[in-house]
Amino acid sequence: MLNAHPQRLLAYVVSDVHMNNHVYDASDGDGENPARRDFRRFLADLEAELQPTDRLLLILNGDILDLLGSWTGAVQPWDSEPAAVETALLRVMREIIANNRHIMAAIGQLIRRPQVELIYVIGNHDHLLGVFPSAQELLRDALAGDEEGTRERIQFTGWYESVELGLYVEHGHRFDPFNHEAYQNRPPLGDMIVVLIVNRFAARASEKLRANGYSEDLVMEVQSRLQDAEYLRPISLGPYWLQALAEGYREHPENRGKTVSIPQIIGQVVAETLLEPEMRRLMAQRFHVPQTVLAFSLNLLLQHPALLPWLSVMVSGVLRKTESNRFQYQMAQTIRQQSGFHLITFGHTHIPSLIPLSERDFYFNTGCWKPIINLFRPQKSEPDMLEVLLPSTAPFNRIERSGVFRVERDYAHPARPNHFSLMTIQHGAS
């Protein structure tokens, strides 16, 4: 049971942990992955802070499990046969849970405290959790086992509201023009890019590297770096970034004695992935372009590969406005005006932000626990208070800005206003 008379109500909001099935957890529970290390450290610090008289809301605000980024196989998340999608989903979830066992154990240990509630707000990369109850039960099994009291304190929702805290939480993908469409044989563009391009590209490149005699250590290294394309901002920088990545392997010692070099393999896989029939069909449907025209355009570009990076940069310049908090900020203003919530928190953009909506109302974005590869500096469409606290980005700089939003209500002093803060783990800004 929850504490009947808590002295403090604490809410912590985090988003975009992107736990997947292809970056492996070390057996000692720490390992080389800084995102996992930092998230485990956050959970440990949170448990250490918690007092017996506290009530805690741990709000996981979407894309905690990276179901899309882990998806492989013939069945797609948007396929029309629910049973096949559910089977594939549960397989992917079991892989993610096993691969992130230390984080799962840390969350499970925390929520076994009777004053802790876990609210899982569903995002776009874990959208299927909201479709299949069996997936929710599988996650409850992983976190709480058969402890009924603990299982009951885990809830799944599309958004979360706390009138007591003046808090509204949603992942934010509904306000992104590339991710707002529902699965009705017409998947969002973002889903198509991740599943049909990024995932397949990394898997095919790994297969070709193995087939050409490259070592398993190199295969895993290249696969992990290729999978990072998902975290490009904007993702349309892919060709430009891939060219730079391939060039970095041109002089690698393992190229010696091989019939096909690493850069050549990457180039081959680019062509195979872009020309795949299913990808062409969905892209043609999405952009209302005949498949013959799309195939001709792609073939033309692939015959002149030097054009791809420059086209990538030009398109990315146009799309920069979608890689900011612009749309989320606008929706936060609408929610504030219509509902009266003072603290409105989203994730999804991977850009931590603290932007005033009025003298007493604020928009927060909790960033991402994965390294973001960014060519452009973030656009300053609104007065973001974090901009003066965090360093600017550099070309292809891997930056990790894992945000944690915290709000506290002190029941012992009810006249005091709620205290809130946004901290980025890596830079300590708040």
Residue pairs with C-beta under 8 A, 6 or more apart in sequence:
1 114
1 149
2 55
2 114
2 115
2 117
2 153
3 52
3 53
3 54
3 55
3 114
3 115
5 53
5 411
6 53
6 54
6 55
6 115
6 411
7 51
7 53
7 54
7 410
7 411
7 412
8 51
8 53
8 54
8 55
8 408
8 409
8 410
8 411
8 412
9 54
9 55
9 57
9 164
9 165
9 408
9 409
9 411
10 50
10 54
10 55
10 56
10 57
10 406
10 407
10 408
11 56
11 57
11 59
11 162
11 165
11 167
11 406
11 407
11 408
12 46
12 56
12 57
12 58
12 59
12 404
12 405
12 406
13 59
13 61
13 169
13 345
13 364
13 366
13 404
13 405
13 406
14 39
14 42
14 59
14 60
14 61
14 366
14 369
14 402
14 403
14 404
14 405
15 60
15 61
15 62
15 63
15 64
15 121
15 123
15 171
15 346
15 347
15 348
15 366
15 367
15 368
15 403
16 61
16 62
16 63
16 64
16 123
16 347
16 348
16 350
16 366
16 367
16 368
16 369
16 370
17 35
17 39
17 60
17 63
17 64
17 103
17 369
17 370
18 35
18 63
18 64
18 66
18 69
18 125
18 368
18 369
18 370
19 64
19 65
19 66
19 96
19 99
19 100
19 103
20 66
20 69
20 70
20 96
20 99
20 227
21 70
21 92
21 95
21 96
21 99
22 69
22 70
22 99
22 202
22 223
22 224
22 227
23 33
23 99
23 224
23 227
24 99
25 31
25 33
25 36
25 99
25 100
25 101
25 102
25 103
26 32
26 33
29 40
29 102
30 37
30 40
31 37
34 371
34 400
35 369
35 370
35 371
35 400
35 402
36 100
36 102
36 103
38 369
38 400
38 402
38 425
38 426
39 103
39 369
39 402
40 102
40 103
40 106
41 425
42 402
42 404
42 425
43 103
43 106
43 107
43 110
44 106
46 56
46 58
46 110
47 109
47 110
47 113
50 56
50 110
50 113
50 115
50 116
52 115
54 115
55 115
55 117
56 113
56 115
56 116
56 117
57 117
57 119
57 162
58 107
58 110
58 111
58 116
58 117
58 118
58 119
59 119
59 121
59 160
59 169
60 118
60 119
60 120
60 121
61 121
61 123
61 169
61 170
61 171
61 345
61 346
61 347
61 366
62 121
62 122
62 123
62 124
62 125
62 126
62 170
62 171
62 172
62 173
62 347
62 348
63 123
63 124
63 125
63 126
63 171
63 347
63 348
64 120
64 123
64 126
65 93
65 96
65 125
65 126
65 129
65 139
66 96
66 125
66 126
67 77
67 89
67 92
67 93
67 96
67 125
67 126
67 127
67 128
67 129
68 77
68 124
68 125
68 127
68 191
68 194
68 195
69 125
69 194
69 198
69 199
69 227
69 230
70 92
70 95
70 96
70 199
71 77
71 88
71 92
71 194
71 195
71 199
72 92
72 199
72 200
72 203
73 88
75 81
75 84
75 85
75 87
75 88
76 85
76 187
76 195
76 196
77 85
77 88
77 89
77 127
77 128
77 183
77 187
77 191
77 195
78 183
78 184
78 185
78 186
78 187
78 191
79 85
80 185
82 132
85 128
85 132
86 132
86 134
86 135
89 128
89 132
89 135
90 134
90 135
90 138
93 135
93 138
93 139
94 138
97 104
97 138
97 139
97 142
104 142
104 143
107 118
107 143
108 142
108 143
108 144
108 145
110 116
111 117
111 118
111 143
111 144
111 150
111 153
111 154
112 144
112 147
112 150
114 149
116 153
117 153
117 154
117 155
118 143
118 153
118 154
118 155
119 155
119 157
119 160
119 169
120 129
120 139
120 154
120 155
120 156
120 157
121 157
121 158
121 159
121 160
121 169
121 170
121 171
122 129
122 130
122 156
122 157
122 158
122 171
123 171
123 172
123 173
123 347
123 348
124 171
124 173
124 176
124 179
124 188
124 190
124 191
124 348
125 194
127 183
128 135
129 135
129 136
129 139
129 156
130 156
130 158
131 183
136 156
139 154
140 151
140 154
143 150
143 154
144 150
144 151
144 154
158 170
159 168
159 169
159 170
160 167
160 168
160 169
160 170
161 167
161 168
161 169
161 339
161 341
164 409
165 343
165 407
165 409
165 418
166 340
166 341
166 342
166 343
166 418
167 341
167 342
167 343
167 344
167 345
167 407
168 335
168 339
168 341
168 343
168 344
168 345
169 345
169 346
170 345
170 346
171 346
171 347
171 348
172 328
172 331
172 346
172 347
172 348
172 349
172 365
173 179
173 180
173 190
173 348
174 180
175 327
175 328
175 330
175 331
175 346
176 190
176 322
176 327
176 348
176 349
177 322
177 327
178 188
178 189
178 190
178 322
179 188
179 189
179 190
179 191
179 348
180 188
181 187
181 188
181 189
186 285
186 286
187 195
187 282
189 286
192 279
192 282
192 283
192 286
193 235
194 230
196 273
196 276
196 278
196 279
196 282
197 238
197 273
197 274
197 279
198 226
198 227
198 229
198 230
199 227
200 273
200 276
201 226
201 229
201 269
201 270
201 273
202 223
202 226
202 227
202 229
203 223
204 269
204 272
204 273
205 222
205 223
205 226
205 265
205 266
205 269
206 219
206 220
206 222
206 223
208 260
208 265
208 268
208 269
209 218
209 219
209 222
209 262
209 265
210 216
210 219
212 258
212 259
212 260
212 265
213 258
214 254
214 258
214 262
215 254
218 252
218 254
222 249
222 262
225 245
226 242
226 245
226 266
228 371
228 373
229 235
229 238
229 241
229 242
231 350
231 368
231 370
231 371
231 372
231 373
232 238
232 241
232 373
232 374
233 323
233 350
233 351
233 372
233 373
233 374
233 375
233 376
234 316
234 319
234 320
234 322
234 323
234 376
236 312
236 315
236 316
236 319
237 312
237 313
237 316
237 373
237 375
238 312
239 270
239 308
239 309
239 311
239 312
240 308
240 309
240 310
240 312
240 313
240 316
240 375
241 312
241 373
241 375
241 396
242 266
242 270
243 308
243 309
244 396
245 266
246 262
246 263
246 266
246 267
247 263
249 255
249 261
249 262
249 263
249 266
250 261
250 262
250 263
252 262
254 262
255 261
255 262
260 268
267 305
270 302
270 305
270 308
271 302
273 279
274 298
274 302
275 295
275 298
275 299
275 302
280 291
280 294
280 295
280 298
281 291
283 289
283 294
284 290
284 291
284 293
284 294
287 294
301 307
301 308
301 311
302 308
313 375
316 375
316 376
317 376
320 376
320 379
321 379
321 381
323 349
323 351
323 376
323 378
324 349
324 351
324 378
324 379
324 381
325 346
325 349
325 351
325 353
325 355
325 363
325 365
325 381
325 382
325 384
326 379
326 381
326 382
328 346
328 348
328 349
328 363
328 365
329 353
329 355
329 363
329 381
329 382
331 346
332 344
332 346
332 355
332 357
332 363
333 357
333 363
335 341
335 344
336 342
336 344
336 357
336 358
336 361
341 361
342 360
342 361
342 362
343 361
343 362
343 364
343 405
343 407
343 418
343 420
344 357
344 361
344 362
344 363
344 364
345 363
345 364
345 365
345 366
345 405
346 363
346 364
346 365
346 366
347 365
347 366
347 367
347 368
348 365
349 365
350 367
350 368
350 370
350 372
350 401
351 365
351 367
351 372
351 378
351 401
352 365
352 366
352 367
352 386
352 390
352 401
352 402
352 403
352 422
352 424
353 363
353 364
353 365
353 384
353 386
354 362
354 363
354 364
354 384
354 385
354 386
354 422
355 362
355 363
355 382
355 383
355 384
355 385
356 362
356 363
356 383
356 385
357 363
362 420
364 403
364 405
364 422
365 403
366 403
366 404
366 405
366 422
367 401
367 402
367 403
367 424
368 400
368 401
368 402
368 403
369 400
369 402
370 400
371 398
371 399
371 400
372 398
372 399
372 400
372 401
373 396
373 397
373 398
374 393
374 396
374 397
374 399
375 395
375 396
376 393
377 392
377 393
378 384
378 387
378 393
380 387
386 422
386 424
386 429
389 427
389 429
390 401
390 424
390 427
390 429
391 427
393 399
399 426
400 425
400 426
401 424
401 426
401 427
402 424
402 425
402 426
403 422
403 423
403 424
403 425
404 422
404 423
404 424
404 425
405 420
405 421
405 422
406 420
406 421
406 422
406 423
407 418
407 419
407 420
408 418
408 419
408 420
409 418
410 416
410 419
421 430
422 429
422 430
423 429
423 430
424 430
